Amino acid sequence: MTAVKRWLAAIFLLLAAILSGSLAMFLRPVMWSQASFGITLIGLVVLALYDEENYNLLWLAGLLGLLCDSFYFGFFGVCLVSFPVLTFLTQKLARYIPEIAWTKMLVALVAYLIQYLYLFLILAMFNLGNVSRSAFWQGLGASCLSGIFWIVLTFWLWRKVAQKFPFLPSQADLY
């Protein structure tokens, strides 16, 4: 049972990636296509806020970034780079953030929007999509609303997972 507890955060993040990918596929006609893959990133950021010393999260973020890149984009680099970088920066920032839930939610929203800006920059640099100013502002609004929705809906789950079941803690942390 202890082995499952050590991997529970990774299992939840994998399920979040699957849910996020399914929502992106099924809701594409209804909402802007880039506004729903943030469930995984929100989970990573909240885990990093509550488990700031666990650098195993960086490896997990890289693997999840690889998975999300292969599903969403078909090329590697967007999530493969941004997930570990945002996780690392969140871990470094976590010690300066007060232990109040809404401030941590705000950090998760800022990370979500940084991911959107990074994605927009990559799409614009390589001319891979509609990168007009109106598309940017529409996408930013949709991403902001989507981020707020997913943060409010899932924050308590990620906080509980981070506090009770940290990802691959060292043996010294178990005793």
Contact map, one row per residue, 1 for C-alpha under 8 A:
1111100000000000000000000000000000000000000000000000000000000000000000000000000000000000000000000000000000000000000000000000000000000000000000000000000000000000000000000000000
1111110000000000000000000000000000000000000000000000000000000000000000000000000000000000000000000000000000000000000000000000000000000000000000000000000000000000000000000000000
1111111000000000000000000000000000000000000000000000000000000000000000000000000000000000000000000000000000000000000000000000000000000000000000000000000000000000000000000000000
1111111100000000000000000000000000000000000000000000000000000000000000000000000000000000000000000000000000000000000000000000000000000000000000000000000000000000000000000000000
1111111110000000000000000000000000000000000000000000000000000000000000000000000000000000000000000000000000000000000000000000000000000000000000000000000000000000000010000000000
0111111110000000000000000000000000000000000000000000000000000000000000000000000000000000000000000000000000000000000000000000000000000000000000000000000000000000000011111000000
0011111111100000000000000000000000000000000000000000000000000000000000000000000000000000000000000000000000000000000000000000000000000000000000000000000000000000000000110000000
0001111111110000000000000000000000000000000000000000000000000000000000000000000000000000000000000000000000000000000000000000000000000000000000000000000000000000100011100000000
0000111111111000000000000000000000000000000000000000000000000000000000000000000000000000000000000000000000000000000000000000000000000000000000000000000000000000110011100000000
0000001111111100000000000000000000000000000000000000000000010000000000000000000000000000000000000000000000000000000000000000000000000000000000000000000000000000000000100000000
0000001111111110000000000000000000000000000000000000000000000000000000000000000000000000000000000000000000000000000000000000000000000000000000000000000000000000000000000000000
0000000111111111000000000000000000000000000000000000000000000000000000000000000000000000000000000000000000000000000000000000000000000000000000000000000000000000000000000000000
0000000011111111100000000000000000000001001100000000000000000001000000000000000000000000000000000000000000000000000000000000000000000000000000000000000000000000000000000000000
0000000001111111110000000000000000000001000000000000000000000001000000000000000000000000000000000000000000000000000000000000000000000000000000000000000000000000000000000000000
0000000000111111111000000000000000000000000000000000000000000000000000000000000000000000000000000000000000000000000000000000000000000000000000000000000000000000000000000000000
0000000000011111111100000000000000000011001000000000000000000000000000000000000000000000000000000000000000000000000000000000000000000000000000000000000000000000000000000000000
0000000000001111111110000000000000001011000000000000000000000001000100000000000000000000000000000000000000000000000000000000000000000000000000000000000000000000000000000000000
0000000000000111111111000000000000000000000000000000000000000000000000000000000000000000000000000000000000000000000000000000000000000000000000000000000000000000000000000000000
0000000000000011111111100000000000000000000000000000000000000000000000000000000000000000000000000000000000000000000000000000000000000000000000000000000000000000000000000000000
0000000000000001111111110000000000011111000000000000000000000000000000000000000000000000000000000000000000000000000000000000000000000000000000000000000000000000000000000000000
0000000000000000111111111000000000011000000000000000000000000000000000110000000000000000000000000000000000000000000000000000000000000000000000000000000000000000000000000000000
0000000000000000011111111100000000000000000000000000000000000000000000000000000000000000000000000000000000000000000000000000000000000000000000000000000000000000000000000000000
0000000000000000001111111111000000010000000000000000000000000000000000000000000000000000000000000000000000000000000000000000000000000000000000000000000000000000000000000000000
0000000000000000000111111111000011111000000000000000000000000000000000000000000000000000000000000000000000000000000000000000000000000000000000000000000000000000000000000000000
0000000000000000000011111111000000000000000000000000000000000000000000000000000000000000000000000000000000000000000000000000000000000000000000000000000000000000000000000000000
0000000000000000000001111111100000000000000000000000000000000000000000000000000000000000000000000000000000000000000000000000000000000000000000000000000000000000000000000000000
0000000000000000000000111111111010000000000000000000000000000000000000000000000000000000000000000000000000000000000000000000000000000000000000000000000000000000000000000000000
0000000000000000000000111111111110000000000000000000000000000000000000000000000000000000000000000000000000000000000000000000000000000000000000000000000000000000000000000000000
0000000000000000000000000111111110000000000000000000000000000000000000000000000000000000000000000000000000000000000000000000000000000000000000000000000000000000000000000000000
0000000000000000000000000011111100000000000000000000000000000000000000000000000000000000000000000000000000000000000000000000000000000000000000000000000000000000000000000000000
0000000000000000000000000011111110100000000000000000000000000000000000000000000000000000000000000000000000000000000000000000000000000000000001000000000000000000000000000000000
0000000000000000000000000001111111100000000000000000000000000000000000000000000000000000000000000000000000000000000000000000000000000000001001000000000000000000000000000000000
0000000000000000000000010011101111110000000000000000000000000000000000000000000000000000000000000000000000000000000000000000000000000000000000000000000000000000000000000000000
0000000000000000000000010000000111111000000000000000000000000000000000000000000000000000000000000000000000000000000000000000000000000000001000100000000000000000000000000000000
0000000000000000000000010000001111111100000000000000000000000000000000000000000000000000000000000000000000000000000000000000000000000000001001100110000000000000000000000000000
0000000000000000000110110000000011111110000000000000000000000000000000000000000000000000000000000000000000000000000000000000000000000000000000100100000000000000000000000000000
0000000000000000100110010000000001111111100000000000000000000000000000000000000000000000000000000000000000000000000000000000000000000000000000000000000000000000000000000000000
0000000000000000000100000000000000111111110000000000000000000000000000000000000000000000000000000000000000000001000000000000000000000000000000000010010000000000000000000000000
0000000000000001100100000000000000011111111000000000000000000000000000000000000000000000000000000000000000000000000000000000000000000000000000000000011000000000000000000000000
0000000000001101100100000000000000001111111100000000000000000001000000000000000000000000000000000000000000000000000000000000000000000000000000000000000000000000000000000000000
0000000000000000000000000000000000001111111110000000000000000000000000000000000000100000000000000000000000000001000000000000000000000000000000000000000000000000000000000000000
0000000000000000000000000000000000000111111111000000000000000000000000000000000000000000000000000000000000011011000000000000000000000000000000000000011000000000000000000000000
0000000000001001000000000000000000000011111111100000000000000000000000000000000000000000000000000000000000000000000000000000000000000000000000000000000001100100000000000000000
0000000000001000000000000000000000000001111111110000000010001000000000000000000000100010000000000000000000000000000000000000000000000000000000000000000000000000000000000000000
0000000000000000000000000000000000000000111111111000000000000000000000000000000000000110010000000000000000010010000000000000000000000000000000000000000000000000000000000000000
0000000000000000000000000000000000000000011111111100000000000000000000000000000000000000000000000000000110010000000000000000000000000000000000000000000000100110010000000000000
0000000000000000000000000000000000000000001111111110000000000000000000000000000000000000000000000000000000000000000000000000000000000000000000000000000000000110110000000000000
0000000000000000000000000000000000000000000111111111010010000000000000000000000000000011011001000000000000000000000000000000000000000000000000000000000000000000000000000000000
0000000000000000000000000000000000000000000011111111000000000000000000000000000000000000011011000000000100000000000000000000000000000000000000000000000000000000000000000000000
0000000000000000000000000000000000000000000001111111000000000000000000000000000000000000000001000000000000000000000000000000000000000000000000000000000000000010011000000000000
0000000000000000000000000000000000000000000000111111110000000000000000000000000000000000001000000000000000000000000000000000000000000000000000000000000000000000011001000000000
0000000000000000000000000000000000000000000000011111111000000000000000000000000000000000011101100000000000000000000000000000000000000000000000000000000000000000000000000000000
0000000000000000000000000000000000000000000000000011111000000000000000000000000000000000001000000000000000000000000000000000000000000000000000000000000000000000000000000000000
0000000000000000000000000000000000000000000000010011111110000000000000000000000000000000000000000000000000000000000000000000000000000000000000000000000000000000000000101000000
0000000000000000000000000000000000000000000000000001111111100000000000000000000000000000000000000000000000000000000000000000000000000000000000000000000000000000000000000000000
0000000000000000000000000000000000000000000000000000011111110000000000000000000000000000000000000000000000000000000000000000000000000000000000000000000000000000000000110000000
0000000000000000000000000000000000000000000100010000011111111000000000000000000000000010000000000000000000000000000000000000000000000000000000000000000000000000000000100000000
0000000000000000000000000000000000000000000000000000001111111100000000000000000000010011000000000000000000000000000000000000000000000000000000000000000000000000000000000000000
0000000000000000000000000000000000000000000000000000001111111110000000000000000000010000000000000000000000000000000000000000000000000000000000000000000000000000000000000000000
0000000001000000000000000000000000000000000000000000000111111111000000000000000000000000000000000000000000000000000000000000000000000000000000000000000000000000000000000000000
0000000000000000000000000000000000000000000100000000000011111111100000000000000100110010000000000000000000000000000000000000000000000000000000000000000000000000000000000000000
0000000000000000000000000000000000000000000000000000000001111111110000000000001110110000000000000000000000000000000000000000000000000000000000000000000000000000000000000000000
0000000000000000000000000000000000000000000000000000000000111111111000000000000100000000000000000000000000000000000000000000000000000000000000000000000000000000000000000000000
0000000000001100100000000000000000000001000000000000000000011111111100000000001100100000000000000000000000000000000000000000000000000000000000000000000000000000000000000000000
0000000000000000000000000000000000000000000000000000000000001111111110000000011111110000000000000000000000000000000000000000000000000000000000000000000000000000000000000000000
0000000000000000000000000000000000000000000000000000000000000111111111000001101100000000000000000000000000000000000000000000000000000000000000000000000000000000000000000000000
0000000000000000000000000000000000000000000000000000000000000011111111100000000000000000000000000000000000000000000000000000000000000000000000000000000000000000000000000000000
0000000000000000100000000000000000000000000000000000000000000001111111111000001100000000000000000000000000000000000000000000000000000000000000000000000000000000000000000000000
0000000000000000000000000000000000000000000000000000000000000000111111111111111100000000000000000000000000000000000000000000000000000000000000000000000000000000000000000000000
0000000000000000000000000000000000000000000000000000000000000000011111111111000000000000000000000000000000000000000000000000000000000000000000000000000000000000000000000000000
0000000000000000000010000000000000000000000000000000000000000000001111111100000000000000000000000000000000000000000000000000000000000000000000000000000000000000000000000000000
0000000000000000000010000000000000000000000000000000000000000000000111111100000000000000000000000000000000000000000000000000000000000000000000000000000000000000000000000000000
0000000000000000000000000000000000000000000000000000000000000000000111111111000000000000000000000000000000000000000000000000000000000000000000000000000000000000000000000000000
0000000000000000000000000000000000000000000000000000000000000000000011111111000000000000000000000000000000000000000000000000000000000000000000000000000000000000000000000000000
0000000000000000000000000000000000000000000000000000000000000000000011001111100000000000000000000000000000000000000000000000000000000000000000000000000000000000000000000000000
0000000000000000000000000000000000000000000000000000000000000000010011001111111100000000000000000000000000000000000000000000000000000000000000000000000000000000000000000000000
0000000000000000000000000000000000000000000000000000000000000000010010000011111111000000000000000000000000000000000000000000000000000000000000000000000000000000000000000000000
0000000000000000000000000000000000000000000000000000000000000000100010000001111111000000000000000000000000000000000001100100000000000000000000000000000000000000000000000000000
0000000000000000000000000000000000000000000000000000000000000101110110000001111111100000000000000000000000000000000000000000000000000000000000000000000000000000000000000000000
0000000000000000000000000000000000000000000000000000000000001111110110000001111111110000000000000000000000000000000000000000000000000000000000000000000000000000000000000000000
0000000000000000000000000000000000000000000000000000000000000100100000000000111111111000000000000000000000000000000000000000000000000000000000000000000000000000000000000000000
0000000000000000000000000000000000000000000000000000000000000000100000000000111111111100000000000000000000000000001001000000000000000000000000000000000000000000000000000000000
0000000000000000000000000000000000000000100100000000000000001101100000000000001111111110000000000000000000000000000000000000000000000000000000000000000000000000000000000000000
0000000000000000000000000000000000000000000000000000000001101100100000000000000111111111000000000000000000000000000000000000000000000000000000000000000000000000000000000000000
0000000000000000000000000000000000000000000000000000000000000000000000000000000011111111100000000000000000000000000000000000000000000000000000000000000000000000000000000000000
0000000000000000000000000000000000000000000010000000000000000000000000000000000001111111110000000000000000000010000000000000000000000000000000000000000000000000000000000000000
0000000000000000000000000000000000000000000110010000000011001000000000000000000000111111111000000000000000000000000000000000000000000000000000000000000000000000000000000000000
0000000000000000000000000000000000000000000000010000000001000000000000000000000000011111111100000000000000000000000000000000000000000000000000000000000000000000000000000000000
0000000000000000000000000000000000000000000000000000000000000000000000000000000000001111111110000000000000000000000000000000000000000000000000000000000000000000000000000000000
0000000000000000000000000000000000000000000010011001000000000000000000000000000000000111111111000000000000000000000000000000000000000000000000000000000000000000000000000000000
0000000000000000000000000000000000000000000000011011100000000000000000000000000000000011111111100000000000000000000000000000000000000000000000000000000000000000000000000000000
0000000000000000000000000000000000000000000000000001000000000000000000000000000000000001111111100000000000000000000000000000000000000000000000000000000000000000000000000000000
0000000000000000000000000000000000000000000000001000000000000000000000000000000000000000111111111000000000000000000000000000000000000000000000000000000000000000000000000000000
0000000000000000000000000000000000000000000000011101000000000000000000000000000000000000011111111000000000000000000000000000000000000000000000000000000000000000000000000000000
0000000000000000000000000000000000000000000000000001000000000000000000000000000000000000001111111100000000000000000000000000000000000000000000000000000000000000000000000000000
0000000000000000000000000000000000000000000000000000000000000000000000000000000000000000000011111100000000000000000000000000000000000000000000000000000000000000000000000000000
0000000000000000000000000000000000000000000000000000000000000000000000000000000000000000000011111110001100000000000000000000000000000000000000000000000000000000000000000000000
0000000000000000000000000000000000000000000000000000000000000000000000000000000000000000000000111111001000000000000000000000000000000000000000000000000000000000000000000000000
0000000000000000000000000000000000000000000000000000000000000000000000000000000000000000000000001111101100000000000000000000000000000000000000000000000000000000000000000000000
0000000000000000000000000000000000000000000000000000000000000000000000000000000000000000000000000111111100000000000000000000000000000000000000000000000000000000000000000000000
0000000000000000000000000000000000000000000000000000000000000000000000000000000000000000000000000011111110000000000000000000000000000000000000000000000000000000000000000000000
0000000000000000000000000000000000000000000000000000000000000000000000000000000000000000000000000001111111000000000000000000000000000000000000000000000000000000000000000000000
0000000000000000000000000000000000000000000000000000000000000000000000000000000000000000000000001111111111100000000000000000000000000000000000000000000000000000000000000000000
0000000000000000000000000000000000000000000001001000000000000000000000000000000000000000000000001011111111110000000000000000000000000000000000000000000000000000000000000000000
0000000000000000000000000000000000000000000001000000000000000000000000000000000000000000000000000000111111111000000000000000000000000000000000000000001100100000000000000000000
0000000000000000000000000000000000000000000000000000000000000000000000000000000000000000000000000000011111111100000000000000000000000000000000000000000000000000000000000000000
0000000000000000000000000000000000000000000000000000000000000000000000000000000000000000000000000000001111111110000000000000000000000000000000000000000000000000000000000000000
0000000000000000000000000000000000000000010011000000000000000000000000000000000000000000000000000000000111111111000000000000000000000000000000000000001000000000000000000000000
0000000000000000000000000000000000000000010000000000000000000000000000000000000000000000000000000000000011111111100000000000000000000000000000010011001000000000000000000000000
0000000000000000000000000000000000000000000000000000000000000000000000000000000000000000000000000000000001111111110000000000000000000000000000000000000000000000000000000000000
0000000000000000000000000000000000000000010010000000000000000000000000000000000000000100000000000000000000111111111000000000000000000000000000000000000000000000000000000000000
0000000000000000000000000000000000000100110000000000000000000000000000000000000000000000000000000000000000011111111100000000000000000000000000100010000000000000000000000000000
0000000000000000000000000000000000000000000000000000000000000000000000000000000000000000000000000000000000001111111110000000000000000000000100110010000000000000000000000000000
0000000000000000000000000000000000000000000000000000000000000000000000000000000000000000000000000000000000000111111111000000000000000000000000000000000000000000000000000000000
0000000000000000000000000000000000000000000000000000000000000000000000000000000001000000000000000000000000000011111111100000000000000000000000000000000000000000000000000000000
0000000000000000000000000000000000000000000000000000000000000000000000000000000000000000000000000000000000000001111111110000000000000000000100100000000000000000000000000000000
0000000000000000000000000000000000000000000000000000000000000000000000000000000000000000000000000000000000000000111111111000000000000000000000000000000000000000000000000000000
0000000000000000000000000000000000000000000000000000000000000000000000000000010001000000000000000000000000000000011111111100000000000000000000000000000000000000000000000000000
0000000000000000000000000000000000000000000000000000000000000000000000000000010000000000000000000000000000000000001111111110000000000000000000000000000000000000000000000000000
0000000000000000000000000000000000000000000000000000000000000000000000000000000000000000000000000000000000000000000111111111000000100001000000000000000000000000000000000000000
0000000000000000000000000000000000000000000000000000000000000000000000000000000000000000000000000000000000000000000011111111100000000000000000000000000000000000000000000000000
0000000000000000000000000000000000000000000000000000000000000000000000000000010000000000000000000000000000000000000001111111110000000000000000000000000000000000000000000000000
0000000000000000000000000000000000000000000000000000000000000000000000000000000000000000000000000000000000000000000000111111111110100000000000000000000000000000000000000000000
0000000000000000000000000000000000000000000000000000000000000000000000000000000000000000000000000000000000000000000000011111111110100000000000000000000000000000000000000000000
0000000000000000000000000000000000000000000000000000000000000000000000000000000000000000000000000000000000000000000000001111111100000000000000000000000000000000000000000000000
0000000000000000000000000000000000000000000000000000000000000000000000000000000000000000000000000000000000000000000000000111111100000000000000000000000000000000000000000000000
0000000000000000000000000000000000000000000000000000000000000000000000000000000000000000000000000000000000000000000000000011111111100000000000000000000000000000000000000000000
0000000000000000000000000000000000000000000000000000000000000000000000000000000000000000000000000000000000000000000000000011111111000000000000000000000000000000000000000000000
0000000000000000000000000000000000000000000000000000000000000000000000000000000000000000000000000000000000000000000000000011001111100000000000000000000000000000000000000000000
0000000000000000000000000000000000000000000000000000000000000000000000000000000000000000000000000000000000000000000000000000001111110010000000000000000000000000000000000000000
0000000000000000000000000000000000000000000000000000000000000000000000000000000000000000000000000000000000000000000000010011001011111011000000000000000000000000000000000000000
0000000000000000000000000000000000000000000000000000000000000000000000000000000000000000000000000000000000000000000000000000000001111111000000000000000000000000000000000000000
0000000000000000000000000000000000000000000000000000000000000000000000000000000000000000000000000000000000000000000000000000000000111111100000000000000000000000000000000000000
0000000000000000000000000000000000000000000000000000000000000000000000000000000000000000000000000000000000000000000000000000000000011111110000000000000000000000000000000000000
0000000000000000000000000000000000000000000000000000000000000000000000000000000000000000000000000000000000000000000000000000000001111111111000000000000000000000000000000000000
0000000000000000000000000000000000000000000000000000000000000000000000000000000000000000000000000000000000000000000000010000000000111111111100000000000000000000000000000000000
0000000000000000000000000000000000000000000000000000000000000000000000000000000000000000000000000000000000000000000000000000000000001111111110000000000000000000000000000000000
0000000000000000000000000000000000000000000000000000000000000000000000000000000000000000000000000000000000000000000000000000000000000111111111000000000000000000000000000000000
0000000000000000000000000000000101100000000000000000000000000000000000000000000000000000000000000000000000000000000000000000000000000011111111100000000000000000000000000000000
0000000000000000000000000000000000000000000000000000000000000000000000000000000000000000000000000000000000000000100100000000000000000001111111110000000000000000000000000000000
0000000000000000000000000000000000000000000000000000000000000000000000000000000000000000000000000000000000000000000000000000000000000000111111111000000000000000000000000000000
0000000000000000000000000000001100100000000000000000000000000000000000000000000000000000000000000000000000000000000000000000000000000000011111111100000000000000000000000000000
0000000000000000000000000000000001110000000000000000000000000000000000000000000000000000000000000000000000000001100100000000000000000000001111111110000000000000000000000000000
0000000000000000000000000000000000000000000000000000000000000000000000000000000000000000000000000000000000001000100000000000000000000000000111111111000000000000000000000000000
0000000000000000000000000000000000000000000000000000000000000000000000000000000000000000000000000000000000000000000000000000000000000000000011111111100000000000000000000000000
0000000000000000000000000000000000110000000000000000000000000000000000000000000000000000000000000000000000000000000000000000000000000000000001111111110000000000000000000000000
0000000000000000000000000000000000100100000000000000000000000000000000000000000000000000000000000000000000001001100000000000000000000000000000111111111000000000000000000000000
0000000000000000000000000000000000000000000000000000000000000000000000000000000000000000000000000000000000001000000000000000000000000000000000011111111100000000000000000000000
0000000000000000000000000000000000000000000000000000000000000000000000000000000000000000000000000000000000000000000000000000000000000000000000001111111110000000000000000000000
0000000000000000000000000000000000000110010000000000000000000000000000000000000000000000000000000000000000000000000000000000000000000000000000000111111111100000000000000000000
0000000000000000000000000000000000000010010000000000000000000000000000000000000000000000000000000000000010011000000000000000000000000000000000000011111111100000000000000000000
0000000000000000000000000000000000000000000000000000000000000000000000000000000000000000000000000000000010000000000000000000000000000000000000000001111111100000000000000000000
0000000000000000000000000000000000000000000000000000000000000000000000000000000000000000000000000000000000000000000000000000000000000000000000000000111111110000000000000000000
0000000000000000000000000000000000000000001000000000000000000000000000000000000000000000000000000000000000000000000000000000000000000000000000000000011111111100000000000000000
0000000000000000000000000000000000000000001001000000000000000000000000000000000000000000000000000000000010000000000000000000000000000000000000000000011111111110000000000000000
0000000000000000000000000000000000000000000000000000000000000000000000000000000000000000000000000000000000000000000000000000000000000000000000000000000011111111000000000000000
0000000000000000000000000000000000000000000000000000000000000000000000000000000000000000000000000000000000000000000000000000000000000000000000000000000001111111100000000000000
0000000000000000000000000000000000000000001001100000000000000000000000000000000000000000000000000000000000000000000000000000000000000000000000000000000001111111110000000000000
0000000000000000000000000000000000000000000001100100000000000000000000000000000000000000000000000000000000000000000000000000000000000000000000000000000000111111111000000000000
0000000000000000000000000000000000000000000000000000000000000000000000000000000000000000000000000000000000000000000000000000000000000000000000000000000000011111111110000000000
0000000110000000000000000000000000000000000000100000000000000000000000000000000000000000000000000000000000000000000000000000000000000000000000000000000000001111111111000000000
0000000010000000000000000000000000000000000001100110000000000000000000000000000000000000000000000000000000000000000000000000000000000000000000000000000000000111111111100000000
0000000000000000000000000000000000000000000000000110000000000000000000000000000000000000000000000000000000000000000000000000000000000000000000000000000000000011111111000000000
0000000000000000000000000000000000000000000000000000000000000000000000000000000000000000000000000000000000000000000000000000000000000000000000000000000000000001111111000000000
0000110110000000000000000000000000000000000000000000000000000000000000000000000000000000000000000000000000000000000000000000000000000000000000000000000000000001111111100000000
0000010110000000000000000000000000000000000000000010000000000000000000000000000000000000000000000000000000000000000000000000000000000000000000000000000000000000111111111000000
0000011111000000000000000000000000000000000000000000010110000000000000000000000000000000000000000000000000000000000000000000000000000000000000000000000000000000010011111000000
0000011000000000000000000000000000000000000000000000000100000000000000000000000000000000000000000000000000000000000000000000000000000000000000000000000000000000000001111100000
0000010000000000000000000000000000000000000000000000010000000000000000000000000000000000000000000000000000000000000000000000000000000000000000000000000000000000000001111110110
0000000000000000000000000000000000000000000000000000000000000000000000000000000000000000000000000000000000000000000000000000000000000000000000000000000000000000000000011111110
0000000000000000000000000000000000000000000000000000000000000000000000000000000000000000000000000000000000000000000000000000000000000000000000000000000000000000000000001111111
0000000000000000000000000000000000000000000000000000000000000000000000000000000000000000000000000000000000000000000000000000000000000000000000000000000000000000000000000111111
0000000000000000000000000000000000000000000000000000000000000000000000000000000000000000000000000000000000000000000000000000000000000000000000000000000000000000000000001111111
0000000000000000000000000000000000000000000000000000000000000000000000000000000000000000000000000000000000000000000000000000000000000000000000000000000000000000000000001111111
0000000000000000000000000000000000000000000000000000000000000000000000000000000000000000000000000000000000000000000000000000000000000000000000000000000000000000000000000011111
